[in-house]
Amino acid sequence: MTQVRGHDDDRISTVVAETRGKEPDGTDVALKIRLLEGQNAVFELVARGAGIELSLARFVRAAEDVFEDAVCAISRVDVSGQKLMLVAAPRVPESLKEIMNGAIIANCGDLAAIAAHRHEPVVITDILADPTWAGFRKQMLAAGFRAGWVQPALARDGAVLGVVTLFFPKPRAATTGELEAVDAMCALASIVIDHQKRAEALQSADQRFDSLAANLPGVIYQRKVTPDGDIRYTYISEGARYLFGVSPEEVLADPNALFECNGPEYRETFRRNLLEASRELRMWDVEAQLVTRDGSVKWGHAIARPRRLPDGSVVWDGIILDATRLKKANLELSAANRAKSEFLANMSHELRTPLNAILGFSEIMRDEHFGDLGNSLYREYAADIHQSGTHLLEVINDILDLAKIEAGKLELNEETIEPISLVESCMRLVRERADAHAITLKQVLPENLPHLTGDARKLKQTLINLLSNAVKFTPDGGEVTVSAKIDADGTLAITVTDTGIGIPEDHLAKVFDPFAQVDGGLDRQYEGTGLGLPLSKAMVELHDGELTLESTVGIGTTATLRLPPSRVTA
């Protein structure tokens, strides 16, 4: 019993068809053999990657072999899900094809559309004997058919993928074996159509990916590194042609076509570094010079992420960006910075000489070495000039020292340094300001600290900067502690810890930038040029050391100066 929508009066009719008749001996076996042969032929085409038209054309031949007096047609639901498109129907008359092809499912314009709309089979044993199908009688008779079996091919989720239609020239009831064969044929049709849908979706995705990759300003690639060290590219985008002057086909055939475009220095270490990164599954992030086939020099920035396969191979998914313009801009900026630093370094004499004169004469006037100035305001003005000039000289000295470091012109005056004496002398210089704010100064230094080799003035300047910052940013009644120790690897670590206001985490990275201010507003509470920490860091690095900061807002800051074992003496 099958419920279908009648065409003539647009009403639901119940069609009762006798579909099981008596089977002659041996018929079922022969039918199953023909069915199996047809299925194998279709599966072979699918496995070989044949298109849906070829596969379903072979499906129709198989169906007509199974049902020897049948004319078969197969339709596929279009991408909108609204229409049935005829895919293969070589023996169906053209008049009937015109009705079937493009039939709107919701309109139930033909038998296939009805089956698709109802998600159920439609069986007509004799079009003349069943009044339900009066609307289709003229069409079928004109095409020479008296019976029709129609069944939808369903996906796993129940969605209709297509419809299989069998027409017969004579009245025909389906036997049990034939019904099972139709079920099997529809299952086969579902597999073929679903496979094609997946292939089309994959092809569409590949096309979108290729389009995206082709329009990116760089190269997208996938390479595979085997356990024995073989390197192959499994995909590379068209960007290789633009960036390297090499076609993707050449790279896929021979990766050396790409490797040969690496700059000389990068080329020497590339393979070793890649194999090492593959073993460690380490992120690949490299900027390197490239030399294209036409001799052009470019810069590339390669970023790739590795993943290991079960066989031990490592697959790298990556991108190479054209960094030429950025690199040139950075080189030009570096050159400009060097020129600026060299200019400032060379201006040392011109800046300091007039300032020293201002300081000297203002000091003479302030102290009245050559007689009474007469008015006390003159003495105050002279004192202000001297104080302001001293502050300006300190700022200029910091700027010039930093410029000399950047220009590579600041040299170290090496000598033997006693760390405890160095710390104590620095503490004396900041004690007055600490006492003015009731800040406790502590030093925790082991008695057996070894001596250092370095520039005493520069290390003293560094430590004074750290202590001055600690005192300046610690509220009244707080505490600043200096400690030192020798680490297990022989490094000397001098630490300045305060109970001050702390530095927000997102500002920690920029405190070592010249002129940077954590509190940068016009109404900021704490004075300073923002040169103390950058200069301190630069001076420590001149000693092959390291200066680091750790801070928590409201808790305090810890600055640690580390000098390498090579500067620690017995």
C-alpha positions as CSV (number, residue, x, y, z in Angstrom):
1,M,0.0,0.0,0.0
2,T,1.5,3.3,-1.1
3,Q,0.1,6.8,-0.5
4,V,0.7,9.2,-3.4
5,R,-0.6,12.6,-4.5
6,G,-3.0,12.3,-7.5
7,H,-2.2,14.6,-10.3
8,D,-5.7,15.2,-11.8
9,D,-7.6,16.2,-8.7
10,D,-4.7,17.0,-6.5
11,R,-5.9,14.7,-3.7
12,I,-4.2,12.0,-1.7
13,S,-5.2,8.5,-3.1
14,T,-4.4,5.2,-1.7
15,V,-3.1,2.8,-4.3
16,V,-3.2,-0.8,-3.6
17,A,-1.1,-2.8,-6.0
18,E,-0.4,-6.5,-6.0
19,T,3.4,-6.5,-6.1
20,R,4.1,-10.1,-5.3
21,G,3.5,-12.8,-7.8
22,K,4.6,-16.4,-8.2
23,E,8.2,-16.7,-9.1
24,P,9.3,-19.3,-11.7
25,D,12.1,-21.6,-10.5
26,G,15.6,-20.1,-11.0
27,T,14.4,-16.6,-11.9
28,D,15.5,-15.1,-8.5
29,V,19.0,-16.6,-8.9
30,A,19.5,-15.3,-12.4
31,L,18.2,-11.9,-11.4
32,K,20.7,-11.7,-8.5
33,I,23.6,-12.7,-10.7
34,R,22.7,-9.9,-13.2
35,L,22.3,-7.5,-10.3
36,L,25.7,-8.4,-8.9
37,E,27.4,-8.0,-12.2
38,G,25.8,-4.6,-12.8
39,Q,26.8,-3.4,-9.3
40,N,30.4,-4.5,-9.8
41,A,30.6,-2.6,-13.1
42,V,29.2,0.6,-11.6
43,F,31.5,0.4,-8.5
44,E,34.5,-0.1,-10.8
45,L,33.7,3.1,-12.6
46,V,33.3,5.0,-9.4
47,A,36.6,3.6,-8.1
48,R,38.3,4.8,-11.2
49,G,37.0,8.3,-10.7
50,A,34.5,8.4,-13.6
51,G,32.1,11.3,-13.6
52,I,28.5,10.9,-12.5
53,E,27.1,10.9,-16.1
54,L,29.3,7.9,-17.0
55,S,28.7,6.1,-13.8
56,L,24.9,6.5,-13.9
57,A,24.8,5.7,-17.6
58,R,26.3,2.4,-16.7
59,F,23.9,2.1,-13.8
60,V,21.0,2.4,-16.3
61,R,22.4,-0.3,-18.4
62,A,22.8,-2.5,-15.3
63,A,19.1,-1.9,-14.3
64,E,17.9,-2.7,-17.8
65,D,20.0,-5.9,-17.7
66,V,18.4,-6.9,-14.4
67,F,14.9,-6.1,-15.7
68,E,15.2,-7.2,-19.3
69,D,11.9,-5.7,-20.5
70,A,12.5,-2.3,-18.6
71,V,13.4,1.1,-19.8
72,C,15.3,2.9,-17.0
73,A,15.8,6.5,-16.2
74,I,17.7,8.1,-13.2
75,S,17.2,11.7,-12.0
76,R,19.3,13.6,-9.5
77,V,18.0,16.3,-7.1
78,D,19.6,19.6,-8.1
79,V,21.7,21.8,-5.7
80,S,18.6,23.8,-4.7
81,G,16.8,20.6,-3.6
82,Q,13.8,21.8,-5.6
83,K,14.1,20.1,-9.0
84,L,14.8,16.7,-10.5
85,M,17.4,16.8,-13.3
86,L,17.6,13.8,-15.6
87,V,21.1,12.4,-15.6
88,A,20.8,9.2,-17.7
89,A,17.8,7.9,-19.7
90,P,19.1,6.7,-23.1
91,R,16.0,4.7,-24.1
92,V,13.3,7.0,-22.7
93,P,11.5,8.8,-25.6
94,E,12.2,12.5,-25.9
95,S,8.6,13.5,-25.2
96,L,8.9,12.0,-21.8
97,K,12.4,13.3,-21.1
98,E,11.1,16.8,-21.6
99,I,8.5,16.3,-18.8
100,M,10.9,14.5,-16.5
101,N,13.9,16.8,-16.8
102,G,13.6,19.9,-14.5
103,A,10.4,18.6,-12.9
104,I,9.7,20.6,-9.7
105,I,9.4,18.2,-6.8
106,A,6.7,20.1,-5.0
107,N,4.5,20.3,-8.0
108,C,4.4,16.5,-8.5
109,G,4.5,17.0,-12.2
110,D,5.6,13.4,-13.0
111,L,5.9,10.0,-11.3
112,A,9.6,10.7,-10.2
113,A,8.6,14.0,-8.7
114,I,5.8,12.3,-6.7
115,A,8.2,9.7,-5.4
116,A,10.7,12.4,-4.4
117,H,8.0,14.5,-2.8
118,R,6.6,11.6,-0.8
119,H,10.0,9.9,0.0
120,E,8.2,6.7,-1.0
121,P,8.0,4.3,-3.9
122,V,5.3,4.6,-6.5
123,V,4.2,1.4,-8.3
124,I,1.8,1.3,-11.3
125,T,1.1,-2.2,-12.4
126,D,-1.2,-1.1,-15.3
127,I,-1.9,2.5,-16.1
128,L,-5.2,1.6,-17.9
129,A,-6.5,-0.3,-14.8
130,D,-5.8,2.3,-12.2
131,P,-8.0,5.5,-12.2
132,T,-5.5,7.2,-9.8
133,W,-3.1,7.8,-12.7
134,A,-5.5,9.3,-15.2
135,G,-3.3,12.4,-15.5
136,F,-0.3,10.4,-16.5
137,R,-2.1,7.9,-18.7
138,K,-1.8,9.9,-21.9
139,Q,2.0,10.5,-21.4
140,M,2.9,6.9,-20.7
141,L,0.7,5.4,-23.4
142,A,2.2,7.9,-25.9
143,A,5.6,6.8,-24.9
144,G,4.6,3.1,-25.2
145,F,4.5,2.2,-21.5
146,R,1.8,0.4,-19.5
147,A,3.6,0.0,-16.1
148,G,6.1,2.0,-14.0
149,W,8.0,1.4,-10.9
150,V,9.5,4.6,-9.3
151,Q,11.6,4.7,-6.1
152,P,13.6,7.5,-4.5
153,A,17.4,7.0,-3.7
154,L,17.8,8.2,-0.2
155,A,20.8,9.5,1.8
156,R,21.5,8.2,5.3
157,D,19.7,11.1,6.8
158,G,16.6,10.3,4.7
159,A,17.1,13.2,2.2
160,V,16.3,12.4,-1.4
161,L,19.4,12.3,-3.6
162,G,17.7,11.1,-6.8
163,V,15.0,8.9,-8.2
164,V,15.2,5.6,-10.2
165,T,12.4,5.0,-12.7
166,L,11.6,1.8,-14.5
167,F,9.1,1.8,-17.4
168,F,7.6,-1.4,-18.8
169,P,5.8,-1.8,-22.2
170,K,3.3,-4.3,-20.6
171,P,1.4,-4.5,-17.3
172,R,3.9,-5.7,-14.7
173,A,3.6,-6.6,-11.0
174,A,6.8,-6.8,-9.1
175,T,7.9,-10.1,-7.5
176,T,9.6,-10.2,-4.1
177,G,13.0,-10.7,-5.7
178,E,12.4,-7.8,-8.1
179,L,11.4,-5.5,-5.2
180,E,14.6,-6.5,-3.4
181,A,16.5,-5.8,-6.6
182,V,15.0,-2.3,-6.9
183,D,16.0,-1.6,-3.3
184,A,19.5,-2.7,-4.1
185,M,19.7,-0.6,-7.3
186,C,18.4,2.5,-5.4
187,A,21.0,1.9,-2.7
188,L,23.7,1.8,-5.4
189,A,22.3,5.0,-7.0
190,S,22.5,6.7,-3.6
191,I,26.2,5.7,-3.3
192,V,27.0,7.0,-6.7
193,I,25.2,10.3,-6.3
194,D,26.5,10.8,-2.7
195,H,30.0,10.1,-3.9
196,Q,29.7,12.6,-6.6
197,K,28.2,15.2,-4.3
198,R,31.2,14.8,-2.0
199,A,33.6,15.0,-4.9
200,E,31.9,18.1,-6.2
201,A,32.0,19.7,-2.7
202,L,35.7,18.8,-2.4
203,Q,36.4,20.2,-5.9
204,S,34.6,23.4,-5.0
205,A,36.6,23.7,-1.8
206,D,39.8,23.1,-3.7
207,Q,38.9,25.8,-6.2
208,R,38.1,28.2,-3.5
209,F,41.4,27.4,-1.8
210,D,43.4,27.7,-5.0
211,S,41.7,31.1,-5.7
212,L,42.5,32.3,-2.2
213,A,46.1,31.0,-2.3
214,A,46.6,32.5,-5.7
215,N,45.6,36.0,-4.5
216,L,47.6,36.0,-1.3
217,P,50.9,38.1,-1.4
218,G,53.0,35.0,-0.8
219,V,53.2,31.2,-1.1
220,I,51.1,28.6,0.6
221,Y,52.7,25.2,0.8
222,Q,52.7,21.8,2.3
223,R,55.9,19.8,2.5
224,K,56.6,16.4,3.9
225,V,59.9,15.3,5.6
226,T,60.3,11.6,5.9
227,P,62.2,9.8,8.7
228,D,65.1,9.2,6.3
229,G,65.4,12.9,5.6
230,D,63.7,13.1,2.2
231,I,62.0,16.5,1.6
232,R,59.1,16.8,-0.8
233,Y,56.4,19.3,-1.5
234,T,52.8,17.9,-1.7
235,Y,51.3,21.3,-2.5
236,I,52.5,24.7,-3.4
237,S,50.5,27.7,-4.6
238,E,50.9,29.8,-7.7
239,G,52.6,32.4,-5.6
240,A,55.9,30.5,-6.1
241,R,55.9,31.7,-9.7
242,Y,55.7,35.4,-8.5
243,L,58.0,35.2,-5.4
244,F,60.7,32.7,-6.7
245,G,60.2,32.7,-10.5
246,V,59.6,28.9,-10.3
247,S,56.4,27.2,-11.3
248,P,54.5,25.0,-8.8
249,E,54.8,22.0,-11.1
250,E,58.6,22.3,-11.0
251,V,58.7,22.4,-7.2
252,L,56.4,19.4,-6.9
253,A,58.6,17.4,-9.2
254,D,61.9,18.5,-7.7
255,P,62.1,20.6,-4.4
256,N,65.6,21.7,-5.3
257,A,64.0,24.1,-7.8
258,L,62.8,26.0,-4.8
259,F,65.8,25.4,-2.5
260,E,68.2,26.8,-5.2
261,C,66.4,30.2,-4.8
262,N,67.4,30.5,-1.2
263,G,70.1,33.1,-0.4
264,P,73.6,31.6,0.0
265,E,73.7,31.9,3.8
266,Y,70.2,30.5,4.2
267,R,70.8,27.7,1.7
268,E,73.8,26.3,3.6
269,T,71.9,25.8,6.8
270,F,68.3,25.2,5.5
271,R,68.3,21.4,5.3
272,R,70.0,20.9,8.7
273,N,67.7,23.4,10.4
274,L,64.6,21.9,8.8
275,L,65.5,18.3,9.8
276,E,66.2,19.5,13.4
277,A,62.9,21.4,13.6
278,S,61.1,18.3,12.2
279,R,62.6,16.1,14.9
280,E,61.6,18.5,17.7
281,L,58.3,19.5,16.0
282,R,59.4,23.1,16.5
283,M,57.5,26.0,14.9
284,W,59.3,27.3,11.7
285,D,59.6,31.1,11.7
286,V,62.4,32.3,9.5
287,E,63.3,35.5,7.6
288,A,65.7,34.9,4.8
289,Q,67.1,36.4,1.6
290,L,65.9,35.0,-1.7
291,V,67.5,35.1,-5.1
292,T,65.0,34.5,-7.9
293,R,65.8,32.9,-11.2
294,D,66.2,36.2,-12.9
295,G,68.7,37.3,-10.3
296,S,66.4,39.6,-8.3
297,V,67.1,39.8,-4.6
298,K,64.1,39.5,-2.3
299,W,63.3,38.7,1.3
300,G,60.9,36.1,2.4
301,H,59.3,35.4,5.8
302,A,58.4,31.7,6.2
303,I,56.1,30.5,8.9
304,A,55.1,26.8,9.2
305,R,53.6,24.5,11.8
306,P,54.6,20.8,11.9
307,R,52.6,17.6,12.6
308,R,53.8,14.1,12.8
309,L,52.2,11.2,10.9
310,P,51.9,7.6,12.1
311,D,54.8,6.5,9.8
312,G,57.1,9.1,11.5
313,S,57.0,11.6,8.6
314,V,56.5,15.3,9.5
315,V,54.1,17.4,7.4
316,W,54.6,21.1,7.4
317,D,51.7,23.5,6.6
318,G,53.1,26.9,5.9
319,I,53.2,30.2,4.2
320,I,56.1,32.3,2.8
321,L,55.3,36.0,2.8
322,D,57.0,38.5,0.6
323,A,58.9,40.6,3.2
324,T,61.0,42.6,0.7
325,R,59.4,46.0,1.2
326,L,59.3,45.6,4.9
327,K,63.0,44.5,5.0
328,K,64.1,47.4,2.9
329,A,62.1,49.8,5.1
330,N,63.7,48.3,8.2
331,L,67.2,48.5,6.7
332,E,66.6,52.2,5.7
333,L,65.3,52.8,9.2
334,S,68.3,51.2,10.8
335,A,70.6,53.3,8.6
336,A,68.7,56.4,9.6
337,N,69.0,55.4,13.3
338,R,72.7,54.8,12.9
339,A,73.1,58.1,11.2
340,K,71.2,59.8,14.1
341,S,73.2,58.0,16.7
342,E,76.5,58.8,15.0
343,F,75.4,62.5,14.7
344,L,74.6,62.7,18.4
345,A,77.7,60.8,19.4
346,N,79.8,63.3,17.4
347,M,77.9,66.2,19.0
348,S,79.2,65.3,22.5
349,H,81.8,68.1,22.5
350,E,79.6,70.7,21.0
351,L,76.8,70.1,23.5
352,R,78.8,69.7,26.7
353,T,81.2,72.6,26.2
354,P,78.6,75.4,26.4
355,L,76.8,73.6,29.2
356,N,79.9,73.3,31.2
357,A,80.5,77.1,30.8
358,I,76.9,77.8,32.0
359,L,77.4,75.6,35.0
360,G,80.8,77.1,35.9
361,F,79.8,80.7,35.6
362,S,76.5,80.1,37.4
363,E,78.4,78.4,40.2
364,I,80.8,81.3,40.6
365,M,77.8,83.7,40.7
366,R,75.9,81.6,43.1
367,D,78.8,81.4,45.5
368,E,79.8,85.0,45.0
369,H,83.5,84.2,44.4
370,F,84.3,87.7,43.1
371,G,82.1,89.7,45.4
372,D,78.6,90.4,46.6
373,L,75.9,90.3,43.9
374,G,74.0,92.8,45.9
375,N,70.5,91.4,45.6
376,S,69.6,88.0,47.1
377,L,67.4,87.2,44.1
378,Y,70.5,87.1,41.9
379,R,71.9,84.4,44.1
380,E,68.6,82.4,43.8
381,Y,68.6,82.9,40.1
382,A,72.2,81.7,39.8
383,A,71.4,78.7,41.9
384,D,68.4,77.9,39.7
385,I,70.5,78.3,36.5
386,H,73.1,75.9,38.0
387,Q,70.5,73.3,39.1
388,S,68.7,73.4,35.7
389,G,72.0,73.2,33.8
390,T,73.1,70.3,35.9
391,H,69.8,68.4,35.2
392,L,70.1,69.3,31.5
393,L,73.7,68.0,31.4
394,E,72.6,64.7,33.0
395,V,69.9,64.3,30.3
396,I,72.3,65.1,27.5
397,N,74.8,62.7,29.0
398,D,72.2,60.0,29.0
399,I,71.2,60.7,25.4
400,L,74.8,60.9,24.2
401,D,75.7,57.7,26.0
402,L,72.7,55.9,24.5
403,A,73.6,57.3,21.1
404,K,77.2,56.1,21.4
405,I,76.0,52.6,22.4
406,E,73.6,52.5,19.3
407,A,76.4,53.8,17.1
408,G,78.9,51.2,18.6
409,K,81.2,54.0,19.8
410,L,80.8,53.5,23.6
411,E,83.7,51.5,24.9
412,L,84.3,49.8,28.3
413,N,87.1,50.9,30.6
414,E,87.7,47.5,32.1
415,E,88.9,47.1,35.7
416,T,88.4,44.9,38.7
417,I,85.3,45.7,40.7
418,E,84.4,44.8,44.2
419,P,80.6,44.2,44.1
420,I,79.9,45.0,47.8
421,S,81.7,48.4,47.5
422,L,79.9,49.1,44.3
423,V,76.5,48.5,45.9
424,E,77.3,50.4,49.1
425,S,78.5,53.5,47.1
426,C,75.2,53.5,45.1
427,M,73.1,53.1,48.2
428,R,74.8,56.2,49.7
429,L,73.8,58.3,46.7
430,V,70.0,57.5,47.0
431,R,69.8,57.4,50.8
432,E,69.0,61.0,51.2
433,R,66.0,60.8,49.0
434,A,64.9,57.5,50.6
435,D,65.2,59.0,54.1
436,A,63.1,62.0,53.0
437,H,60.2,59.6,52.3
438,A,60.8,57.2,55.2
439,I,61.8,54.5,52.7
440,T,63.9,51.7,54.3
441,L,67.0,50.7,52.3
442,K,68.3,47.2,52.9
443,Q,71.2,45.2,51.4
444,V,71.5,41.5,51.6
445,L,74.9,40.6,50.3
446,P,77.0,37.5,51.0
447,E,80.4,38.3,52.4
448,N,82.2,36.0,49.9
449,L,81.0,37.7,46.7
450,P,83.7,37.3,44.0
451,H,85.1,40.3,42.2
452,L,84.0,41.4,38.7
453,T,85.7,42.6,35.6
454,G,84.0,45.5,33.9
455,D,83.5,49.2,33.6
456,A,82.9,50.4,37.2
457,R,81.4,53.8,36.2
458,K,78.8,52.2,33.8
459,L,77.8,49.5,36.2
460,K,77.5,52.1,39.0
461,Q,75.4,54.3,36.7
462,T,73.2,51.3,36.0
463,L,72.7,50.4,39.6
464,I,72.0,54.0,40.6
465,N,69.3,54.1,37.9
466,L,67.7,51.0,39.3
467,L,67.8,52.2,42.9
468,S,66.6,55.7,41.9
469,N,63.6,54.2,40.1
470,A,62.9,51.9,43.1
471,V,62.9,54.8,45.5
472,K,61.0,57.2,43.2
473,F,58.1,54.7,42.6
474,T,57.8,53.4,46.2
475,P,55.3,55.2,48.5
476,D,56.4,56.7,51.8
477,G,57.2,54.1,54.4
478,G,58.1,51.5,51.8
479,E,61.2,49.3,51.4
480,V,63.9,48.9,48.8
481,T,66.2,45.9,49.0
482,V,69.5,45.1,47.1
483,S,70.6,41.5,47.1
484,A,73.2,39.5,45.2
485,K,74.1,35.8,44.6
486,I,76.0,33.5,42.3
487,D,73.8,31.2,40.3
488,A,74.6,27.6,39.7
489,D,76.0,28.3,36.3
490,G,78.4,31.0,37.7
491,T,76.3,34.0,36.7
492,L,76.3,36.9,39.2
493,A,72.8,38.3,39.8
494,I,72.2,41.6,41.5
495,T,68.6,42.3,42.4
496,V,66.8,45.5,43.3
497,T,63.4,44.8,44.9
498,D,60.9,47.5,45.9
499,T,57.4,47.6,47.5
500,G,56.3,50.3,45.1
501,I,53.4,50.9,42.8
502,G,54.4,48.2,40.3
503,I,54.1,48.3,36.5
504,P,51.1,47.0,34.5
505,E,51.9,43.8,32.6
506,D,51.0,45.3,29.3
507,H,53.5,48.1,29.9
508,L,56.5,45.9,31.0
509,A,57.7,45.4,27.4
510,K,58.0,49.1,26.5
511,V,59.8,50.3,29.6
512,F,63.1,49.5,27.9
513,D,62.2,51.7,24.9
514,P,64.0,55.1,24.9
515,F,61.8,57.9,26.1
516,A,58.9,55.6,26.9
517,Q,56.8,56.5,30.0
518,V,54.4,54.2,31.7
519,D,52.7,57.3,33.1
520,G,52.8,59.3,29.8
521,G,50.2,62.0,30.4
522,L,50.9,65.7,30.6
523,D,49.8,65.5,34.3
524,R,51.9,62.5,35.2
525,Q,53.0,62.3,38.8
526,Y,56.6,61.1,38.3
527,E,59.3,63.0,36.5
528,G,61.9,61.5,34.2
529,T,63.1,61.3,30.6
530,G,62.4,57.6,30.2
531,L,66.1,57.0,29.4
532,G,67.2,55.4,32.7
533,L,66.1,51.8,32.0
534,P,67.0,51.7,28.3
535,L,70.5,53.1,29.1
536,S,70.9,50.6,32.0
537,K,69.9,47.7,29.8
538,A,72.3,48.8,27.0
539,M,75.2,49.2,29.5
540,V,74.5,45.7,31.0
541,E,74.4,44.2,27.5
542,L,77.7,45.9,26.7
543,H,79.0,43.6,29.5
544,D,77.4,40.6,27.8
545,G,74.8,40.6,30.6
546,E,71.1,40.8,30.9
547,L,68.7,43.2,32.7
548,T,65.1,41.9,33.4
549,L,62.1,43.2,35.2
550,E,59.3,41.5,37.1
551,S,56.4,43.5,38.5
552,T,53.0,43.3,40.0
553,V,50.8,46.4,40.3
554,G,50.3,47.3,44.0
555,I,53.0,44.8,45.1
556,G,56.2,46.1,43.7
557,T,59.0,45.6,41.1
558,T,62.1,43.4,40.9
559,A,64.9,44.4,38.6
560,T,67.7,41.8,38.1
561,L,71.1,42.5,36.6
562,R,72.9,39.4,35.5
563,L,76.6,39.3,34.5
564,P,78.0,36.2,32.8
565,P,80.5,33.9,34.5
566,S,83.2,35.2,32.1
567,R,83.1,38.5,34.1
568,V,83.2,36.9,37.5
569,T,86.7,36.5,38.9
570,A,87.9,34.5,41.9
